[in-house]
Amino acid sequence: MADTLKVKILADNFGRYGTRAGDTIDLPEAKARSLIQQGRAIIAGRSETPDESWTVKDLEAYASERGIRLDGASRKGDMLAAIAATNEARTAGQQVGAPIDTSAEQS
């Protein structure tokens, strides 16, 4: 029997598996990895945002899919820090790598 992964579906998928967002199902590993790379599923029991439960391989894929530079980070903690910093900067509306405007802070 082929290896399977238990995944939580993030987006409705009415194709072959007829799943809805929030469903948790077992899928062949190749199909599960494909859905994960597309951002349509996560490994069941794992948070939707990267944390210590994610593997290095999954962190690398997450960063690659979202254009996040890991700058040679090879340890999980360093990867998580780089991902978090980039996500926070994007949420704040800053261009990653751009200088931060501090002129409003100077009086």
C-alpha positions as CSV (number, residue, x, y, z in Angstrom):
1,M,0.0,0.0,0.0
2,A,1.3,3.5,-0.9
3,D,2.2,5.9,1.9
4,T,-0.6,8.2,2.9
5,L,-0.8,11.5,4.8
6,K,-3.6,12.8,6.9
7,V,-4.3,16.3,5.7
8,K,-6.7,19.1,6.6
9,I,-8.3,20.6,3.5
10,L,-8.1,24.5,3.4
11,A,-10.1,25.1,0.2
12,D,-13.2,23.3,-1.2
13,N,-12.2,20.6,-3.6
14,F,-15.1,18.9,-5.3
15,G,-13.0,16.9,-7.7
16,R,-12.1,13.2,-7.1
17,Y,-12.1,13.5,-3.3
18,G,-15.2,15.7,-2.9
19,T,-13.9,17.5,0.1
20,R,-14.8,20.8,1.7
21,A,-12.6,23.3,3.6
22,G,-12.0,21.9,7.1
23,D,-12.3,18.2,6.2
24,T,-9.5,16.0,7.4
25,I,-8.8,13.0,5.2
26,D,-6.1,10.5,4.3
27,L,-4.6,10.9,0.9
28,P,-1.8,9.2,-1.1
29,E,1.4,11.1,-0.1
30,A,2.0,12.5,-3.6
31,K,-1.5,14.0,-3.8
32,A,-1.3,15.3,-0.3
33,R,2.1,17.0,-1.0
34,S,0.7,18.5,-4.2
35,L,-2.3,20.0,-2.3
36,I,0.0,21.3,0.4
37,Q,2.3,22.9,-2.1
38,Q,-0.7,24.6,-3.7
39,G,-1.7,26.0,-0.3
40,R,-5.0,24.0,-0.4
41,A,-4.2,21.7,2.5
42,I,-1.9,21.3,5.5
43,I,-0.8,18.2,7.4
44,A,-3.5,17.4,9.9
45,G,-2.7,18.6,13.4
46,R,-0.4,21.2,12.1
47,S,-1.0,24.9,12.4
48,E,-1.7,26.9,9.3
49,T,1.2,29.2,10.0
50,P,4.7,27.8,10.3
51,D,5.8,26.7,13.7
52,E,8.0,24.0,15.4
53,S,5.7,21.2,14.2
54,W,6.7,21.9,10.6
55,T,9.6,19.9,9.0
56,V,12.6,21.7,7.5
57,K,11.4,20.5,4.1
58,D,8.0,21.9,4.6
59,L,9.4,25.3,5.8
60,E,11.6,25.4,2.7
61,A,8.6,24.7,0.5
62,Y,6.4,27.3,2.3
63,A,9.2,30.0,1.9
64,S,9.8,29.1,-1.8
65,E,6.1,29.3,-2.7
66,R,5.7,32.7,-1.0
67,G,9.0,34.2,-2.3
68,I,10.5,34.4,1.2
69,R,14.3,34.4,1.2
70,L,15.8,32.1,3.8
71,D,19.3,33.4,3.1
72,G,21.0,30.1,3.7
73,A,19.2,29.3,6.9
74,S,19.5,25.5,7.5
75,R,18.2,25.3,11.0
76,K,14.5,25.2,11.7
77,G,14.7,28.1,14.2
78,D,16.5,30.3,11.7
79,M,13.9,29.5,9.0
80,L,11.0,30.2,11.3
81,A,12.6,33.6,12.3
82,A,13.1,34.5,8.6
83,I,9.5,33.5,7.7
84,A,8.0,35.3,10.7
85,A,10.0,38.5,9.9
86,T,9.0,38.5,6.3
87,N,5.3,37.8,7.1
88,E,5.3,40.6,9.7
89,A,6.9,43.1,7.3
90,R,4.3,42.2,4.6
91,T,1.5,42.5,7.1
92,A,2.8,45.9,8.0
93,G,2.8,46.9,4.3
94,Q,6.6,47.1,4.1
95,Q,8.5,45.9,1.2
96,V,10.9,43.2,2.4
97,G,14.4,44.4,2.2
98,A,13.4,48.1,1.9
99,P,14.6,50.6,4.4
100,I,12.2,51.5,7.2
101,D,11.0,55.1,7.2
102,T,11.8,56.4,10.7
103,S,11.2,60.1,9.9
104,A,7.9,60.2,11.7
105,E,9.7,59.0,14.9
106,Q,12.2,62.0,14.8
107,S,10.9,65.2,16.4
